[in-house]
Amino acid sequence: LKEQIIHLDDKNNSLKQIEEQYSQFFKTLNVASALHEIIRDENNKPVDFLFLDANPAYETITKLKAANIIGKRGLEVVPDLTKKLIAAYDKLTQTGISVSINYMTDNFDEQWEMRIISEKKSQFIVIISDVSDQIKTEGKLTLTEKQLYEAQDLAQLGSWDWDIKTGAVLWSDQMYRLLGYTPGKIVPSYELA
């Protein structure tokens, strides 16, 4: 019996050490993340969630201080949460399937990619990346490409790109037309140009 107690103490110490390592990892992670637990009513229906932990990166992105949210209900912290979202979080904890959501902040100045994962029944982790700059850059690139294509069309010019290493050739739609082809109907090549 004494050996079994010693063995259990060793396991408890190992578990505590693993929990401390996890906690340290979670706190130093550069990605915004928060741990939550689903709250159910007397009929076992999901009605809210509880903030269990949040790392410093989560505080930076969301502007929510961990000390002010840990132990609080989601609806206390974010009153406009929908029941549909809470039910989606609950379903995720039941299935273990992770999902990604694009979210625009209320004042439309930030766009986040939120990844929600669940490894344990009734608990889920929200990981947030601020993708605002990426979205703005993609928008600018799309606009620039549109302007280039319009300018090529007006000037009766085309453009092409040739990757010497792979031999791959790309043509603009206008390049196809200038050479007498329908865009996308043939595979462009250096020889056809």
Secondary structure, DSSP 8 states (H G I E B T S, - for coil): -HHHHHHHHHHHHHHHHHHHHHHHHHHH-SSEEEEEEEEE-TTS-EEEEEEEEE-HHHHHHH---HHHHTTSBHHHHSTT--HHHHHHHHHHHHH---EEEEEE-TTSS-EEEEEEEEEETTEEEEEEEE-HHHHHHHHHHHHHHHHHHHHHHHHT---EEE-TTT--EEE-HHHHHHTT--TTSS---TTT-
